[in-house]
Amino acid sequence: MRTLDLSDGATSPPPYRLKLMLMPAFSFAGLGTILDSLFIVNWLAQEARFEWQLLGLEESVTASNGTPLAVESEWPAPHALDEVWVLASFATKRYRDDTRLAMWLRHCAAAGANLGGIEVGSDMLAAAGVMQGHRVAMHWDNREGFSERYPQLETSSELYCLDHDRLSCAGGTAIVDLMFAWLARHVEPPLLEELRNHLLERRQRDGARQQLAADPLHHIETSAQIRRVLRHMRRHIETPLSTADLANHAGLSPRQLERRFKQELGVTPIRYYLWLRINRAHRLLQQTELSVAAVASAAGFASLEHFSRSYRRFFGCAPSADRLQSPEAPVLPLRYLPYRRR
């Protein structure tokens, strides 16, 4: 950890060199959080504690909100940097086979640089083969697809993970928490406290905190019996159970289970089960190379025709037309969300 000796006559260390690789459709808000934190630290310290550089596959990269940014397409030599973070939010499937990027990341790792993945930037690191032996915090919407692609890696639903010379972050507001935790490695406590003051953020969530606070499994109003059924459903996606089997598992009659689901989740058990299965299919279609037939099977559909019909009803398109997670891809309409209306 580099810190500044504030005693008289101290010599400042050279700036910590962080390079940010921006993948197409990256999160503009995430980048802003990172850069503002670094800028404020430099400003408060009245010296360049950090220097950063924006990199990209080409000379310009467009964020997910449509904002274009000029970036450097000629990347620095691995020995000329301290750390690289890859920022990505969509469409990483298009770039997993980019040999130039993968080779550069491997060379950075071999040179001793720290590496990090922000949101699904970890997909690029995993594709380059530089995340072995490290835990990966992955956004809940991408964790299943990521695990399917990289079963050898340990993925988690943590907000962020600082694992020695690797870091990963699920994205969103967790980037704020990550920045505080990461900066604690590099700056003295008074400077970090002053950063908190300027960002008007006195709280910091621990990286081990779990995502999906809105999931019925984690909601205080969901009863223990219904939580038990929800967990049972998720363990049996590929081979769906009947309502009678689910009710028996919870120690309820089918009629009682129906009533409790409508009271607590606003939908029937069968409707919720279908929602789970369709969403698994949606993620696997967009995030993996599995065939449509393999996805249908993984989502518990014995009939490809039934799967296609159900998928069209939820997403308005055929499964074969929804093979890339991008800002233009279909999302589940709000009317299908199985949460009790408040």
ChimeraX attribute file (.defattr): number of C-alpha atoms within 10 A of each C-alpha:
attribute: neighborCount
match mode: 1-to-1
recipient: residues
	/A:1	8
	/A:2	14
	/A:3	14
	/A:4	14
	/A:5	12
	/A:6	9
	/A:7	7
	/A:8	6
	/A:9	7
	/A:10	9
	/A:11	10
	/A:12	14
	/A:13	12
	/A:14	12
	/A:15	15
	/A:16	16
	/A:17	16
	/A:18	20
	/A:19	20
	/A:20	22
	/A:21	24
	/A:22	29
	/A:23	26
	/A:24	24
	/A:25	22
	/A:26	27
	/A:27	23
	/A:28	20
	/A:29	16
	/A:30	20
	/A:31	17
	/A:32	11
	/A:33	16
	/A:34	15
	/A:35	16
	/A:36	12
	/A:37	20
	/A:38	20
	/A:39	16
	/A:40	17
	/A:41	22
	/A:42	17
	/A:43	13
	/A:44	15
	/A:45	13
	/A:46	9
	/A:47	12
	/A:48	17
	/A:49	23
	/A:50	15
	/A:51	16
	/A:52	17
	/A:53	15
	/A:54	18
	/A:55	25
	/A:56	22
	/A:57	19
	/A:58	14
	/A:59	12
	/A:60	16
	/A:61	23
	/A:62	18
	/A:63	21
	/A:64	20
	/A:65	12
	/A:66	12
	/A:67	11
	/A:68	14
	/A:69	15
	/A:70	13
	/A:71	19
	/A:72	17
	/A:73	15
	/A:74	11
	/A:75	17
	/A:76	14
	/A:77	11
	/A:78	19
	/A:79	12
	/A:80	12
	/A:81	20
	/A:82	17
	/A:83	21
	/A:84	24
	/A:85	23
	/A:86	25
	/A:87	28
	/A:88	27
	/A:89	26
	/A:90	26
	/A:91	21
	/A:92	23
	/A:93	18
	/A:94	12
	/A:95	16
	/A:96	16
	/A:97	13
	/A:98	13
	/A:99	12
	/A:100	10
	/A:101	20
	/A:102	20
	/A:103	13
	/A:104	16
	/A:105	22
	/A:106	18
	/A:107	16
	/A:108	23
	/A:109	20
	/A:110	13
	/A:111	15
	/A:112	15
	/A:113	22
	/A:114	18
	/A:115	25
	/A:116	26
	/A:117	30
	/A:118	31
	/A:119	29
	/A:120	28
	/A:121	26
	/A:122	29
	/A:123	27
	/A:124	26
	/A:125	24
	/A:126	19
	/A:127	20
	/A:128	20
	/A:129	15
	/A:130	20
	/A:131	26
	/A:132	13
	/A:133	11
	/A:134	18
	/A:135	19
	/A:136	31
	/A:137	30
	/A:138	30
	/A:139	26
	/A:140	18
	/A:141	15
	/A:142	20
	/A:143	20
	/A:144	18
	/A:145	21
	/A:146	24
	/A:147	16
	/A:148	15
	/A:149	18
	/A:150	17
	/A:151	10
	/A:152	11
	/A:153	17
	/A:154	14
	/A:155	18
	/A:156	20
	/A:157	20
	/A:158	23
	/A:159	29
	/A:160	32
	/A:161	26
	/A:162	19
	/A:163	13
	/A:164	9
	/A:165	14
	/A:166	24
	/A:167	23
	/A:168	32
	/A:169	29
	/A:170	30
	/A:171	25
	/A:172	16
	/A:173	13
	/A:174	22
	/A:175	22
	/A:176	20
	/A:177	19
	/A:178	26
	/A:179	16
	/A:180	19
	/A:181	19
	/A:182	14
	/A:183	18
	/A:184	16
	/A:185	12
	/A:186	16
	/A:187	17
	/A:188	15
	/A:189	13
	/A:190	9
	/A:191	17
	/A:192	19
	/A:193	15
	/A:194	14
	/A:195	21
	/A:196	16
	/A:197	11
	/A:198	13
	/A:199	14
	/A:200	9
	/A:201	13
	/A:202	10
	/A:203	10
	/A:204	14
	/A:205	15
	/A:206	15
	/A:207	20
	/A:208	14
	/A:209	13
	/A:210	16
	/A:211	19
	/A:212	16
	/A:213	11
	/A:214	10
	/A:215	11
	/A:216	19
	/A:217	18
	/A:218	13
	/A:219	12
	/A:220	10
	/A:221	10
	/A:222	17
	/A:223	14
	/A:224	12
	/A:225	15
	/A:226	21
	/A:227	16
	/A:228	14
	/A:229	22
	/A:230	20
	/A:231	11
	/A:232	16
	/A:233	21
	/A:234	13
	/A:235	11
	/A:236	15
	/A:237	20
	/A:238	17
	/A:239	14
	/A:240	20
	/A:241	15
	/A:242	14
	/A:243	18
	/A:244	14
	/A:245	15
	/A:246	23
	/A:247	20
	/A:248	14
	/A:249	14
	/A:250	19
	/A:251	13
	/A:252	16
	/A:253	16
	/A:254	18
	/A:255	11
	/A:256	11
	/A:257	23
	/A:258	17
	/A:259	16
	/A:260	20
	/A:261	22
	/A:262	15
	/A:263	13
	/A:264	18
	/A:265	20
	/A:266	17
	/A:267	20
	/A:268	19
	/A:269	26
	/A:270	16
	/A:271	13
	/A:272	20
	/A:273	21
	/A:274	18
	/A:275	17
	/A:276	18
	/A:277	22
	/A:278	24
	/A:279	17
	/A:280	20
	/A:281	25
	/A:282	26
	/A:283	21
	/A:284	28
	/A:285	24
	/A:286	23
	/A:287	27
	/A:288	19
	/A:289	16
	/A:290	16
	/A:291	14
	/A:292	20
	/A:293	17
	/A:294	15
	/A:295	24
	/A:296	28
	/A:297	18
	/A:298	18
	/A:299	24
	/A:300	20
	/A:301	24
	/A:302	14
	/A:303	12
	/A:304	15
	/A:305	11
	/A:306	11
	/A:307	24
	/A:308	18
	/A:309	15
	/A:310	18
	/A:311	19
	/A:312	12
	/A:313	11
	/A:314	18
	/A:315	17
	/A:316	16
	/A:317	15
	/A:318	16
	/A:319	23
	/A:320	12
	/A:321	12
	/A:322	20
	/A:323	22
	/A:324	22
	/A:325	23
	/A:326	19
	/A:327	14
	/A:328	9
	/A:329	14
	/A:330	16
	/A:331	15
	/A:332	14
	/A:333	10
	/A:334	7
	/A:335	8
	/A:336	12
	/A:337	14
	/A:338	22
	/A:339	16
	/A:340	13
	/A:341	8
	/A:342	3
